[in-house]
Amino acid sequence: MHTQRDPIINNWYTNLTGQLFKVRMASYNAEGMGSLVIEYIDGTKQIISKTEWDCLKLMTHNNTRQRQLPDHPEKLTQ
C-alpha cells in the first residue's frame, strides 16, 4: 500500500523500485515546506522539492527495532 503523507524526519521509506531512503532534513519557506534532503541506504544524498515528494509513490519502512543477535551465534538458545 502506498502512502501519501508529509515526510517525517528520520523515517525510512521505500520507493517503487525498492530503494530504501531516510528523510534527513526539511527546509521551510513562507508557503510551508519547500525542499527535503533524503539519504539513500548507500549514503547518497539528494535534494527534492515538496512537490516532487508529493508525486512519489512510497511505502513506509518498518521502523520497529529488530532483535539483535549476539556476537557469538553459539550463545543462541533454542
PDB file of N, H, CA, C and O in Angstrom:
ATOM      1  N   MET A   1       0.837  -1.163   0.000  1.00  0.00           N
ATOM      2  CA  MET A   1       0.000   0.000   0.000  1.00  0.00           C
ATOM      3  C   MET A   1       0.894   1.241   0.000  1.00  0.00           C
ATOM      4  O   MET A   1       1.852   1.319   0.768  1.00  0.00           O
ATOM      5  N   HIS A   2       0.588   2.181  -0.835  1.00  0.00           N
ATOM      6  H   HIS A   2      -0.191   2.118  -1.459  1.00  0.00           H
ATOM      7  CA  HIS A   2       1.375   3.403  -0.952  1.00  0.00           C
ATOM      8  C   HIS A   2       0.833   4.459  -0.003  1.00  0.00           C
ATOM      9  O   HIS A   2      -0.368   4.538   0.257  1.00  0.00           O
ATOM     10  N   THR A   3       1.753   5.265   0.504  1.00  0.00           N
ATOM     11  H   THR A   3       2.728   5.201   0.292  1.00  0.00           H
ATOM     12  CA  THR A   3       1.326   6.320   1.410  1.00  0.00           C
ATOM     13  C   THR A   3       1.441   7.666   0.731  1.00  0.00           C
ATOM     14  O   THR A   3       2.338   7.883  -0.084  1.00  0.00           O
ATOM     15  N   GLN A   4       0.554   8.553   1.056  1.00  0.00           N
ATOM     16  H   GLN A   4      -0.175   8.376   1.718  1.00  0.00           H
ATOM     17  CA  GLN A   4       0.599   9.933   0.577  1.00  0.00           C
ATOM     18  C   GLN A   4       0.477  10.798   1.814  1.00  0.00           C
ATOM     19  O   GLN A   4      -0.625  11.138   2.245  1.00  0.00           O
ATOM     20  N   ARG A   5       1.615  11.147   2.377  1.00  0.00           N
ATOM     21  H   ARG A   5       2.510  10.871   2.026  1.00  0.00           H
ATOM     22  CA  ARG A   5       1.609  11.946   3.593  1.00  0.00           C
ATOM     23  C   ARG A   5       2.846  12.811   3.624  1.00  0.00           C
ATOM     24  O   ARG A   5       3.774  12.637   2.833  1.00  0.00           O
ATOM     25  N   ASP A   6       2.839  13.741   4.549  1.00  0.00           N
ATOM     26  H   ASP A   6       2.086  13.882   5.191  1.00  0.00           H
ATOM     27  CA  ASP A   6       4.010  14.593   4.710  1.00  0.00           C
ATOM     28  C   ASP A   6       5.180  13.761   5.218  1.00  0.00           C
ATOM     29  O   ASP A   6       4.996  12.823   5.993  1.00  0.00           O
ATOM     30  N   PRO A   7       6.374  14.109   4.781  1.00  0.00           N
ATOM     31  CA  PRO A   7       7.553  13.356   5.216  1.00  0.00           C
ATOM     32  C   PRO A   7       7.825  13.571   6.705  1.00  0.00           C
ATOM     33  O   PRO A   7       7.561  14.645   7.245  1.00  0.00           O
ATOM     34  N   ILE A   8       8.344  12.560   7.343  1.00  0.00           N
ATOM     35  H   ILE A   8       8.559  11.687   6.904  1.00  0.00           H
ATOM     36  CA  ILE A   8       8.718  12.629   8.750  1.00  0.00           C
ATOM     37  C   ILE A   8      10.233  12.478   8.825  1.00  0.00           C
ATOM     38  O   ILE A   8      10.798  11.497   8.342  1.00  0.00           O
ATOM     39  N   ILE A   9      10.879  13.461   9.437  1.00  0.00           N
ATOM     40  H   ILE A   9      10.420  14.259   9.830  1.00  0.00           H
ATOM     41  CA  ILE A   9      12.332  13.452   9.545  1.00  0.00           C
ATOM     42  C   ILE A   9      12.780  12.188  10.285  1.00  0.00           C
ATOM     43  O   ILE A   9      12.195  11.803  11.298  1.00  0.00           O
ATOM     44  N   ASN A  10      13.822  11.559   9.760  1.00  0.00           N
ATOM     45  H   ASN A  10      14.297  11.872   8.937  1.00  0.00           H
ATOM     46  CA  ASN A  10      14.439  10.336  10.279  1.00  0.00           C
ATOM     47  C   ASN A  10      13.610   9.074  10.070  1.00  0.00           C
ATOM     48  O   ASN A  10      13.983   8.014  10.572  1.00  0.00           O
ATOM     49  N   ASN A  11      12.503   9.157   9.346  1.00  0.00           N
ATOM     50  H   ASN A  11      12.200  10.019   8.938  1.00  0.00           H
ATOM     51  CA  ASN A  11      11.770   7.947   8.981  1.00  0.00           C
ATOM     52  C   ASN A  11      12.341   7.371   7.690  1.00  0.00           C
ATOM     53  O   ASN A  11      12.834   8.098   6.829  1.00  0.00           O
ATOM     54  N   TRP A  12      12.262   6.063   7.580  1.00  0.00           N
ATOM     55  H   TRP A  12      11.862   5.472   8.280  1.00  0.00           H
ATOM     56  CA  TRP A  12      12.706   5.360   6.378  1.00  0.00           C
ATOM     57  C   TRP A  12      11.503   5.118   5.472  1.00  0.00           C
ATOM     58  O   TRP A  12      10.395   4.849   5.938  1.00  0.00           O
ATOM     59  N   TYR A  13      11.748   5.219   4.159  1.00  0.00           N
ATOM     60  H   TYR A  13      12.648   5.438   3.781  1.00  0.00           H
ATOM     61  CA  TYR A  13      10.720   4.983   3.147  1.00  0.00           C
ATOM     62  C   TYR A  13      11.315   4.116   2.047  1.00  0.00           C
ATOM     63  O   TYR A  13      12.531   4.084   1.857  1.00  0.00           O
ATOM     64  N   THR A  14      10.452   3.418   1.330  1.00  0.00           N
ATOM     65  H   THR A  14       9.464   3.444   1.485  1.00  0.00           H
ATOM     66  CA  THR A  14      10.854   2.617   0.178  1.00  0.00           C
ATOM     67  C   THR A  14      10.066   3.101  -1.024  1.00  0.00           C
ATOM     68  O   THR A  14       8.848   3.267  -0.950  1.00  0.00           O
ATOM     69  N   ASN A  15      10.771   3.330  -2.151  1.00  0.00           N
ATOM     70  H   ASN A  15      11.760   3.195  -2.211  1.00  0.00           H
ATOM     71  CA  ASN A  15      10.073   3.765  -3.365  1.00  0.00           C
ATOM     72  C   ASN A  15       9.680   2.551  -4.202  1.00  0.00           C
ATOM     73  O   ASN A  15       9.950   1.413  -3.818  1.00  0.00           O
ATOM     74  N   LEU A  16       9.048   2.794  -5.335  1.00  0.00           N
ATOM     75  H   LEU A  16       8.829   3.718  -5.647  1.00  0.00           H
ATOM     76  CA  LEU A  16       8.545   1.695  -6.167  1.00  0.00           C
ATOM     77  C   LEU A  16       9.638   0.786  -6.702  1.00  0.00           C
ATOM     78  O   LEU A  16       9.379  -0.380  -7.001  1.00  0.00           O
ATOM     79  N   THR A  17      10.865   1.304  -6.826  1.00  0.00           N
ATOM     80  H   THR A  17      11.075   2.251  -6.583  1.00  0.00           H
ATOM     81  CA  THR A  17      11.967   0.472  -7.319  1.00  0.00           C
ATOM     82  C   THR A  17      12.682  -0.251  -6.185  1.00  0.00           C
ATOM     83  O   THR A  17      13.689  -0.921  -6.411  1.00  0.00           O
ATOM     84  N   GLY A  18      12.166  -0.119  -4.967  1.00  0.00           N
ATOM     85  H   GLY A  18      11.347   0.426  -4.783  1.00  0.00           H
ATOM     86  CA  GLY A  18      12.741  -0.830  -3.829  1.00  0.00           C
ATOM     87  C   GLY A  18      13.889  -0.116  -3.145  1.00  0.00           C
ATOM     88  O   GLY A  18      14.531  -0.687  -2.264  1.00  0.00           O
ATOM     89  N   GLN A  19      14.163   1.126  -3.534  1.00  0.00           N
ATOM     90  H   GLN A  19      13.642   1.591  -4.250  1.00  0.00           H
ATOM     91  CA  GLN A  19      15.250   1.866  -2.906  1.00  0.00           C
ATOM     92  C   GLN A  19      14.817   2.349  -1.525  1.00  0.00           C
ATOM     93  O   GLN A  19      13.745   2.934  -1.363  1.00  0.00           O
ATOM     94  N   LEU A  20      15.660   2.097  -0.548  1.00  0.00           N
ATOM     95  H   LEU A  20      16.530   1.622  -0.681  1.00  0.00           H
ATOM     96  CA  LEU A  20      15.398   2.494   0.819  1.00  0.00           C
ATOM     97  C   LEU A  20      16.088   3.832   1.079  1.00  0.00           C
ATOM     98  O   LEU A  20      17.267   3.997   0.767  1.00  0.00           O
ATOM     99  N   PHE A  21      15.354   4.782   1.648  1.00  0.00           N
ATOM    100  H   PHE A  21      14.396   4.647   1.901  1.00  0.00           H
ATOM    101  CA  PHE A  21      15.961   6.071   1.969  1.00  0.00           C
ATOM    102  C   PHE A  21      15.329   6.663   3.213  1.00  0.00           C
ATOM    103  O   PHE A  21      14.230   6.289   3.620  1.00  0.00           O
ATOM    104  N   LYS A  22      16.061   7.602   3.807  1.00  0.00           N
ATOM    105  H   LYS A  22      16.954   7.907   3.476  1.00  0.00           H
ATOM    106  CA  LYS A  22      15.622   8.280   5.021  1.00  0.00           C
ATOM    107  C   LYS A  22      15.507   9.765   4.741  1.00  0.00           C
ATOM    108  O   LYS A  22      16.331  10.335   4.026  1.00  0.00           O
ATOM    109  N   VAL A  23      14.486  10.391   5.303  1.00  0.00           N
ATOM    110  H   VAL A  23      13.817   9.928   5.884  1.00  0.00           H
ATOM    111  CA  VAL A  23      14.357  11.842   5.214  1.00  0.00           C
ATOM    112  C   VAL A  23      15.267  12.434   6.288  1.00  0.00           C
ATOM    113  O   VAL A  23      15.080  12.186   7.479  1.00  0.00           O
ATOM    114  N   ARG A  24      16.244  13.212   5.857  1.00  0.00           N
ATOM    115  H   ARG A  24      16.397  13.413   4.890  1.00  0.00           H
ATOM    116  CA  ARG A  24      17.234  13.755   6.782  1.00  0.00           C
ATOM    117  C   ARG A  24      16.920  15.175   7.237  1.00  0.00           C
ATOM    118  O   ARG A  24      17.203  15.533   8.381  1.00  0.00           O
ATOM    119  N   MET A  25      16.334  15.994   6.350  1.00  0.00           N
ATOM    120  H   MET A  25      16.104  15.703   5.422  1.00  0.00           H
ATOM    121  CA  MET A  25      16.114  17.389   6.690  1.00  0.00           C
ATOM    122  C   MET A  25      15.028  17.971   5.794  1.00  0.00           C
ATOM    123  O   MET A  25      14.820  17.519   4.668  1.00  0.00           O
ATOM    124  N   ALA A  26      14.342  18.984   6.316  1.00  0.00           N
ATOM    125  H   ALA A  26      14.511  19.352   7.230  1.00  0.00           H
ATOM    126  CA  ALA A  26      13.345  19.714   5.537  1.00  0.00           C
ATOM    127  C   ALA A  26      13.611  21.206   5.708  1.00  0.00           C
ATOM    128  O   ALA A  26      13.969  21.672   6.790  1.00  0.00           O
ATOM    129  N   SER A  27      13.429  21.937   4.622  1.00  0.00           N
ATOM    130  H   SER A  27      13.138  21.559   3.744  1.00  0.00           H
ATOM    131  CA  SER A  27      13.534  23.397   4.707  1.00  0.00           C
ATOM    132  C   SER A  27      12.150  23.987   4.477  1.00  0.00           C
ATOM    133  O   SER A  27      11.321  23.420   3.765  1.00  0.00           O
ATOM    134  N   TYR A  28      11.927  25.120   5.089  1.00  0.00           N
ATOM    135  H   TYR A  28      12.600  25.581   5.667  1.00  0.00           H
ATOM    136  CA  TYR A  28      10.622  25.762   5.016  1.00  0.00           C
ATOM    137  C   TYR A  28      10.758  27.172   4.454  1.00  0.00           C
ATOM    138  O   TYR A  28      11.784  27.830   4.622  1.00  0.00           O
ATOM    139  N   ASN A  29       9.708  27.614   3.790  1.00  0.00           N
ATOM    140  H   ASN A  29       8.874  27.079   3.653  1.00  0.00           H
ATOM    141  CA  ASN A  29       9.636  28.985   3.301  1.00  0.00           C
ATOM    142  C   ASN A  29       8.285  29.554   3.719  1.00  0.00           C
ATOM    143  O   ASN A  29       7.568  28.929   4.500  1.00  0.00           O
ATOM    144  N   ALA A  30       7.934  30.714   3.216  1.00  0.00           N
ATOM    145  H   ALA A  30       8.516  31.221   2.581  1.00  0.00           H
ATOM    146  CA  ALA A  30       6.682  31.371   3.612  1.00  0.00           C
ATOM    147  C   ALA A  30       5.447  30.521   3.295  1.00  0.00           C
ATOM    148  O   ALA A  30       4.436  30.609   3.993  1.00  0.00           O
ATOM    149  N   GLU A  31       5.527  29.706   2.252  1.00  0.00           N
ATOM    150  H   GLU A  31       6.348  29.634   1.685  1.00  0.00           H
ATOM    151  CA  GLU A  31       4.380  28.876   1.855  1.00  0.00           C
ATOM    152  C   GLU A  31       4.309  27.558   2.614  1.00  0.00           C
ATOM    153  O   GLU A  31       3.293  26.867   2.541  1.00  0.00           O
ATOM    154  N   GLY A  32       5.352  27.197   3.334  1.00  0.00           N
ATOM    155  H   GLY A  32       6.177  27.759   3.393  1.00  0.00           H
ATOM    156  CA  GLY A  32       5.374  25.913   4.043  1.00  0.00           C
ATOM    157  C   GLY A  32       6.650  25.161   3.716  1.00  0.00           C
ATOM    158  O   GLY A  32       7.701  25.764   3.499  1.00  0.00           O
ATOM    159  N   MET A  33       6.550  23.834   3.682  1.00  0.00           N
ATOM    160  H   MET A  33       5.696  23.344   3.858  1.00  0.00           H
ATOM    161  CA  MET A  33       7.723  23.012   3.401  1.00  0.00           C
ATOM    162  C   MET A  33       8.182  23.240   1.970  1.00  0.00           C
ATOM    163  O   MET A  33       7.392  23.134   1.031  1.00  0.00           O
ATOM    164  N   GLY A  34       9.470  23.557   1.807  1.00  0.00           N
ATOM    165  H   GLY A  34      10.112  23.643   2.569  1.00  0.00           H
ATOM    166  CA  GLY A  34       9.985  23.856   0.476  1.00  0.00           C
ATOM    167  C   GLY A  34      10.734  22.704  -0.148  1.00  0.00           C
ATOM    168  O   GLY A  34      10.397  22.271  -1.251  1.00  0.00           O
ATOM    169  N   SER A  35      11.755  22.194   0.543  1.00  0.00           N
ATOM    170  H   SER A  35      12.028  22.545   1.438  1.00  0.00           H
ATOM    171  CA  SER A  35      12.541  21.096  -0.013  1.00  0.00           C
ATOM    172  C   SER A  35      12.967  20.148   1.090  1.00  0.00           C
ATOM    173  O   SER A  35      12.896  20.463   2.277  1.00  0.00           O
ATOM    174  N   LEU A  36      13.412  18.972   0.658  1.00  0.00           N
ATOM    175  H   LEU A  36      13.469  18.716  -0.307  1.00  0.00           H
ATOM    176  CA  LEU A  36      13.815  17.909   1.570  1.00  0.00           C
ATOM    177  C   LEU A  36      15.177  17.377   1.170  1.00  0.00           C
ATOM    178  O   LEU A  36      15.529  17.368  -0.010  1.00  0.00           O
ATOM    179  N   VAL A  37      15.931  16.939   2.147  1.00  0.00           N
ATOM    180  H   VAL A  37      15.644  16.946   3.105  1.00  0.00           H
ATOM    181  CA  VAL A  37      17.156  16.199   1.880  1.00  0.00           C
ATOM    182  C   VAL A  37      16.845  14.755   2.243  1.00  0.00           C
ATOM    183  O   VAL A  37      16.468  14.453   3.375  1.00  0.00           O
ATOM    184  N   ILE A  38      17.008  13.863   1.263  1.00  0.00           N
ATOM    185  H   ILE A  38      17.314  14.108   0.343  1.00  0.00           H
ATOM    186  CA  ILE A  38      16.827  12.439   1.526  1.00  0.00           C
ATOM    187  C   ILE A  38      18.180  11.759   1.362  1.00  0.00           C
ATOM    188  O   ILE A  38      19.017  12.196   0.572  1.00  0.00           O
ATOM    189  N   GLU A  39      18.382  10.688   2.117  1.00  0.00           N
ATOM    190  H   GLU A  39      17.702  10.334   2.759  1.00  0.00           H
ATOM    191  CA  GLU A  39      19.635   9.943   2.055  1.00  0.00           C
ATOM    192  C   GLU A  39      19.322   8.472   1.813  1.00  0.00           C
ATOM    193  O   GLU A  39      18.593   7.837   2.576  1.00  0.00           O
ATOM    194  N   TYR A  40      19.892   7.949   0.730  1.00  0.00           N
ATOM    195  H   TYR A  40      20.484   8.465   0.111  1.00  0.00           H
ATOM    196  CA  TYR A  40      19.705   6.539   0.404  1.00  0.00           C
ATOM    197  C   TYR A  40      20.582   5.684   1.296  1.00  0.00           C
ATOM    198  O   TYR A  40      21.506   6.186   1.937  1.00  0.00           O
ATOM    199  N   ILE A  41      20.297   4.407   1.339  1.00  0.00           N
ATOM    200  H   ILE A  41      19.546   3.999   0.819  1.00  0.00           H
ATOM    201  CA  ILE A  41      20.997   3.472   2.216  1.00  0.00           C
ATOM    202  C   ILE A  41      22.501   3.437   1.930  1.00  0.00           C
ATOM    203  O   ILE A  41      23.291   3.108   2.815  1.00  0.00           O
ATOM    204  N   ASP A  42      22.904   3.777   0.689  1.00  0.00           N
ATOM    205  H   ASP A  42      22.262   4.044  -0.030  1.00  0.00           H
ATOM    206  CA  ASP A  42      24.335   3.784   0.346  1.00  0.00           C
ATOM    207  C   ASP A  42      25.034   5.088   0.728  1.00  0.00           C
ATOM    208  O   ASP A  42      26.226   5.252   0.466  1.00  0.00           O
ATOM    209  N   GLY A  43      24.299   6.019   1.346  1.00  0.00           N
ATOM    210  H   GLY A  43      23.331   5.886   1.558  1.00  0.00           H
ATOM    211  CA  GLY A  43      24.876   7.280   1.781  1.00  0.00           C
ATOM    212  C   GLY A  43      24.694   8.429   0.806  1.00  0.00           C
ATOM    213  O   GLY A  43      25.005   9.572   1.144  1.00  0.00           O
ATOM    214  N   THR A  44      24.200   8.157  -0.391  1.00  0.00           N
ATOM    215  H   THR A  44      23.947   7.229  -0.665  1.00  0.00           H
ATOM    216  CA  THR A  44      23.962   9.201  -1.386  1.00  0.00           C
ATOM    217  C   THR A  44      22.825  10.106  -0.912  1.00  0.00           C
ATOM    218  O   THR A  44      21.777   9.633  -0.474  1.00  0.00           O
ATOM    219  N   LYS A  45      23.055  11.407  -1.008  1.00  0.00           N
ATOM    220  H   LYS A  45      23.907  11.792  -1.363  1.00  0.00           H
ATOM    221  CA  LYS A  45      22.029  12.371  -0.606  1.00  0.00           C
ATOM    222  C   LYS A  45      21.464  13.066  -1.830  1.00  0.00           C
ATOM    223  O   LYS A  45      22.154  13.256  -2.832  1.00  0.00           O
ATOM    224  N   GLN A  46      20.198  13.441  -1.731  1.00  0.00           N
ATOM    225  H   GLN A  46      19.638  13.286  -0.917  1.00  0.00           H
ATOM    226  CA  GLN A  46      19.520  14.120  -2.830  1.00  0.00           C
ATOM    227  C   GLN A  46      18.568  15.160  -2.245  1.00  0.00           C
ATOM    228  O   GLN A  46      17.923  14.922  -1.224  1.00  0.00           O
ATOM    229  N   ILE A  47      18.491  16.301  -2.898  1.00  0.00           N
ATOM    230  H   ILE A  47      19.015  16.494  -3.727  1.00  0.00           H
ATOM    231  CA  ILE A  47      17.542  17.344  -2.505  1.00  0.00           C
ATOM    232  C   ILE A  47      16.359  17.274  -3.465  1.00  0.00           C
ATOM    233  O   ILE A  47      16.529  17.302  -4.684  1.00  0.00           O
ATOM    234  N   ILE A  48      15.163  17.183  -2.897  1.00  0.00           N
ATOM    235  H   ILE A  48      15.025  17.160  -1.907  1.00  0.00           H
ATOM    236  CA  ILE A  48      13.949  17.168  -3.720  1.00  0.00           C
ATOM    237  C   ILE A  48      12.977  18.205  -3.173  1.00  0.00           C
ATOM    238  O   ILE A  48      13.035  18.568  -1.998  1.00  0.00           O
ATOM    239  N   SER A  49      12.097  18.670  -4.027  1.00  0.00           N
ATOM    240  H   SER A  49      12.051  18.375  -4.981  1.00  0.00           H
ATOM    241  CA  SER A  49      11.086  19.637  -3.594  1.00  0.00           C
ATOM    242  C   SER A  49       9.916  18.899  -2.945  1.00  0.00           C
ATOM    243  O   SER A  49       9.745  17.694  -3.129  1.00  0.00           O
ATOM    244  N   LYS A  50       9.132  19.632  -2.198  1.00  0.00           N
ATOM    245  H   LYS A  50       9.272  20.611  -2.049  1.00  0.00           H
ATOM    246  CA  LYS A  50       7.925  19.046  -1.604  1.00  0.00           C
ATOM    247  C   LYS A  50       6.972  18.595  -2.697  1.00  0.00           C
ATOM    248  O   LYS A  50       6.263  17.602  -2.532  1.00  0.00           O
ATOM    249  N   THR A  51       6.947  19.311  -3.808  1.00  0.00           N
ATOM    250  H   THR A  51       7.522  20.118  -3.942  1.00  0.00           H
ATOM    251  CA  THR A  51       6.110  18.921  -4.948  1.00  0.00           C
ATOM    252  C   THR A  51       6.556  17.567  -5.490  1.00  0.00           C
ATOM    253  O   THR A  51       5.721  16.715  -5.794  1.00  0.00           O
ATOM    254  N   GLU A  52       7.877  17.363  -5.614  1.00  0.00           N
ATOM    255  H   GLU A  52       8.555  18.055  -5.367  1.00  0.00           H
ATOM    256  CA  GLU A  52       8.386  16.067  -6.065  1.00  0.00           C
ATOM    257  C   GLU A  52       8.023  14.975  -5.066  1.00  0.00           C
ATOM    258  O   GLU A  52       7.629  13.876  -5.457  1.00  0.00           O
ATOM    259  N   TRP A  53       8.154  15.276  -3.777  1.00  0.00           N
ATOM    260  H   TRP A  53       8.474  16.169  -3.458  1.00  0.00           H
ATOM    261  CA  TRP A  53       7.797  14.305  -2.739  1.00  0.00           C
ATOM    262  C   TRP A  53       6.342  13.859  -2.897  1.00  0.00           C
ATOM    263  O   TRP A  53       6.028  12.673  -2.803  1.00  0.00           O
ATOM    264  N   ASP A  54       5.473  14.822  -3.135  1.00  0.00           N
ATOM    265  H   ASP A  54       5.728  15.786  -3.212  1.00  0.00           H
ATOM    266  CA  ASP A  54       4.049  14.514  -3.259  1.00  0.00           C
ATOM    267  C   ASP A  54       3.745  13.613  -4.456  1.00  0.00           C
ATOM    268  O   ASP A  54       2.712  12.943  -4.477  1.00  0.00           O
ATOM    269  N   CYS A  55       4.630  13.589  -5.449  1.00  0.00           N
ATOM    270  H   CYS A  55       5.469  14.133  -5.433  1.00  0.00           H
ATOM    271  CA  CYS A  55       4.434  12.743  -6.633  1.00  0.00           C
ATOM    272  C   CYS A  55       4.972  11.327  -6.446  1.00  0.00           C
ATOM    273  O   CYS A  55       4.653  10.434  -7.233  1.00  0.00           O
ATOM    274  N   LEU A  56       5.787  11.114  -5.411  1.00  0.00           N
ATOM    275  H   LEU A  56       6.046  11.839  -4.772  1.00  0.00           H
ATOM    276  CA  LEU A  56       6.380   9.790  -5.192  1.00  0.00           C
ATOM    277  C   LEU A  56       5.344   8.817  -4.659  1.00  0.00           C
ATOM    278  O   LEU A  56       4.468   9.184  -3.875  1.00  0.00           O
ATOM    279  N   LYS A  57       5.456   7.589  -5.092  1.00  0.00           N
ATOM    280  H   LYS A  57       6.167   7.291  -5.729  1.00  0.00           H
ATOM    281  CA  LYS A  57       4.639   6.512  -4.546  1.00  0.00           C
ATOM    282  C   LYS A  57       5.543   5.757  -3.582  1.00  0.00           C
ATOM    283  O   LYS A  57       6.465   5.055  -3.998  1.00  0.00           O
ATOM    284  N   LEU A  58       5.269   5.909  -2.287  1.00  0.00           N
ATOM    285  H   LEU A  58       4.520   6.480  -1.949  1.00  0.00           H
ATOM    286  CA  LEU A  58       6.161   5.398  -1.262  1.00  0.00           C
ATOM    287  C   LEU A  58       5.451   4.455  -0.312  1.00  0.00           C
ATOM    288  O   LEU A  58       4.231   4.491  -0.153  1.00  0.00           O
ATOM    289  N   MET A  59       6.245   3.619   0.306  1.00  0.00           N
ATOM    290  H   MET A  59       7.236   3.590   0.176  1.00  0.00           H
ATOM    291  CA  MET A  59       5.788   2.796   1.410  1.00  0.00           C
ATOM    292  C   MET A  59       6.695   3.118   2.586  1.00  0.00           C
ATOM    293  O   MET A  59       7.907   3.257   2.422  1.00  0.00           O
ATOM    294  N   THR A  60       6.114   3.236   3.759  1.00  0.00           N
ATOM    295  H   THR A  60       5.129   3.123   3.891  1.00  0.00           H
ATOM    296  CA  THR A  60       6.957   3.441   4.930  1.00  0.00           C
ATOM    297  C   THR A  60       7.654   2.138   5.252  1.00  0.00           C
ATOM    298  O   THR A  60       7.078   1.056   5.145  1.00  0.00           O
ATOM    299  N   HIS A  61       8.886   2.264   5.641  1.00  0.00           N
ATOM    300  H   HIS A  61       9.354   3.144   5.727  1.00  0.00           H
ATOM    301  CA  HIS A  61       9.667   1.095   6.008  1.00  0.00           C
ATOM    302  C   HIS A  61       9.413   0.806   7.475  1.00  0.00           C
ATOM    303  O   HIS A  61       9.243   1.732   8.267  1.00  0.00           O
ATOM    304  N   ASN A  62       9.385  -0.454   7.846  1.00  0.00           N
ATOM    305  H   ASN A  62       9.523  -1.207   7.202  1.00  0.00           H
ATOM    306  CA  ASN A  62       9.130  -0.849   9.230  1.00  0.00           C
ATOM    307  C   ASN A  62      10.217  -0.276  10.127  1.00  0.00           C
ATOM    308  O   ASN A  62      11.384  -0.650  10.010  1.00  0.00           O
ATOM    309  N   ASN A  63       9.835   0.630  11.021  1.00  0.00           N
ATOM    310  H   ASN A  63       8.887   0.934  11.116  1.00  0.00           H
ATOM    311  CA  ASN A  63      10.797   1.288  11.895  1.00  0.00           C
ATOM    312  C   ASN A  63      10.938   0.623  13.251  1.00  0.00           C
ATOM    313  O   ASN A  63      11.626   1.153  14.124  1.00  0.00           O
ATOM    314  N   THR A  64      10.306  -0.527  13.451  1.00  0.00           N
ATOM    315  H   THR A  64       9.747  -0.958  12.743  1.00  0.00           H
ATOM    316  CA  THR A  64      10.410  -1.176  14.754  1.00  0.00           C
ATOM    317  C   THR A  64      11.812  -1.723  14.951  1.00  0.00           C
ATOM    318  O   THR A  64      12.478  -2.133  14.001  1.00  0.00           O
ATOM    319  N   ARG A  65      12.239  -1.722  16.187  1.00  0.00           N
ATOM    320  H   ARG A  65      11.697  -1.389  16.959  1.00  0.00           H
ATOM    321  CA  ARG A  65      13.582  -2.203  16.493  1.00  0.00           C
ATOM    322  C   ARG A  65      13.629  -3.709  16.301  1.00  0.00           C
ATOM    323  O   ARG A  65      12.760  -4.438  16.781  1.00  0.00           O
ATOM    324  N   GLN A  66      14.653  -4.165  15.595  1.00  0.00           N
ATOM    325  H   GLN A  66      15.359  -3.573  15.205  1.00  0.00           H
ATOM    326  CA  GLN A  66      14.798  -5.582  15.345  1.00  0.00           C
ATOM    327  C   GLN A  66      15.626  -6.212  16.456  1.00  0.00           C
ATOM    328  O   GLN A  66      16.468  -5.559  17.073  1.00  0.00           O
ATOM    329  N   ARG A  67      15.372  -7.475  16.695  1.00  0.00           N
ATOM    330  H   ARG A  67      14.688  -8.005  16.194  1.00  0.00           H
ATOM    331  CA  ARG A  67      16.130  -8.203  17.705  1.00  0.00           C
ATOM    332  C   ARG A  67      17.572  -8.311  17.247  1.00  0.00           C
ATOM    333  O   ARG A  67      17.840  -8.686  16.106  1.00  0.00           O
ATOM    334  N   GLN A  68      18.497  -7.985  18.132  1.00  0.00           N
ATOM    335  H   GLN A  68      18.279  -7.681  19.059  1.00  0.00           H
ATOM    336  CA  GLN A  68      19.902  -8.079  17.789  1.00  0.00           C
ATOM    337  C   GLN A  68      20.413  -9.453  18.154  1.00  0.00           C
ATOM    338  O   GLN A  68      20.090  -9.994  19.212  1.00  0.00           O
ATOM    339  N   LEU A  69      21.219 -10.015  17.263  1.00  0.00           N
ATOM    340  H   LEU A  69      21.482  -9.576  16.404  1.00  0.00           H
ATOM    341  CA  LEU A  69      21.826 -11.303  17.523  1.00  0.00           C
ATOM    342  C   LEU A  69      23.089 -11.100  18.354  1.00  0.00           C
ATOM    343  O   LEU A  69      23.743 -10.065  18.231  1.00  0.00           O
ATOM    344  N   PRO A  70      23.439 -12.063  19.192  1.00  0.00           N
ATOM    345  CA  PRO A  70      24.662 -11.933  19.978  1.00  0.00           C
ATOM    346  C   PRO A  70      25.898 -11.998  19.078  1.00  0.00           C
ATOM    347  O   PRO A  70      25.827 -12.455  17.938  1.00  0.00           O
ATOM    348  N   ASP A  71      27.034 -11.532  19.612  1.00  0.00           N
ATOM    349  H   ASP A  71      27.092 -11.161  20.539  1.00  0.00           H
ATOM    350  CA  ASP A  71      28.281 -11.562  18.857  1.00  0.00           C
ATOM    351  C   ASP A  71      28.700 -12.981  18.500  1.00  0.00           C
ATOM    352  O   ASP A  71      29.356 -13.202  17.482  1.00  0.00           O
ATOM    353  N   HIS A  72      28.324 -13.939  19.335  1.00  0.00           N
ATOM    354  H   HIS A  72      27.791 -13.759  20.163  1.00  0.00           H
ATOM    355  CA  HIS A  72      28.704 -15.337  19.121  1.00  0.00           C
ATOM    356  C   HIS A  72      27.447 -16.178  18.932  1.00  0.00           C
ATOM    357  O   HIS A  72      26.722 -16.433  19.893  1.00  0.00           O
ATOM    358  N   PRO A  73      27.180 -16.616  17.683  1.00  0.00           N
ATOM    359  CA  PRO A  73      25.939 -17.360  17.412  1.00  0.00           C
ATOM    360  C   PRO A  73      25.766 -18.606  18.279  1.00  0.00           C
ATOM    361  O   PRO A  73      24.635 -19.037  18.503  1.00  0.00           O
ATOM    362  N   GLU A  74      26.860 -19.196  18.772  1.00  0.00           N
ATOM    363  H   GLU A  74      27.779 -18.846  18.589  1.00  0.00           H
ATOM    364  CA  GLU A  74      26.724 -20.393  19.578  1.00  0.00           C
ATOM    365  C   GLU A  74      26.036 -20.105  20.913  1.00  0.00           C
ATOM    366  O   GLU A  74      25.646 -21.036  21.618  1.00  0.00           O
ATOM    367  N   LYS A  75      25.884 -18.830  21.266  1.00  0.00           N
ATOM    368  H   LYS A  75      26.201 -18.073  20.693  1.00  0.00           H
ATOM    369  CA  LYS A  75      25.205 -18.454  22.505  1.00  0.00           C
ATOM    370  C   LYS A  75      23.696 -18.440  22.344  1.00  0.00           C
ATOM    371  O   LYS A  75      22.973 -18.264  23.325  1.00  0.00           O
ATOM    372  N   LEU A  76      23.206 -18.623  21.120  1.00  0.00           N
ATOM    373  H   LEU A  76      23.793 -18.766  20.324  1.00  0.00           H
ATOM    374  CA  LEU A  76      21.761 -18.652  20.907  1.00  0.00           C
ATOM    375  C   LEU A  76      21.168 -19.871  21.573  1.00  0.00           C
ATOM    376  O   LEU A  76      21.731 -20.963  21.493  1.00  0.00           O
ATOM    377  N   THR A  77      20.042 -19.698  22.226  1.00  0.00           N
ATOM    378  H   THR A  77      19.584 -18.811  22.291  1.00  0.00           H
ATOM    379  CA  THR A  77      19.352 -20.836  22.818  1.00  0.00           C
ATOM    380  C   THR A  77      18.221 -21.248  21.891  1.00  0.00           C
ATOM    381  O   THR A  77      17.675 -20.434  21.146  1.00  0.00           O
ATOM    382  N   GLN A  78      17.890 -22.497  21.952  1.00  0.00           N
ATOM    383  H   GLN A  78      18.334 -23.158  22.557  1.00  0.00           H
ATOM    384  CA  GLN A  78      16.834 -22.996  21.083  1.00  0.00           C
ATOM    385  C   GLN A  78      15.519 -23.044  21.794  1.00  0.00           C
ATOM    386  O   GLN A  78      14.513 -23.443  21.206  1.00  0.00           O
TER     387      GLN A  78
END
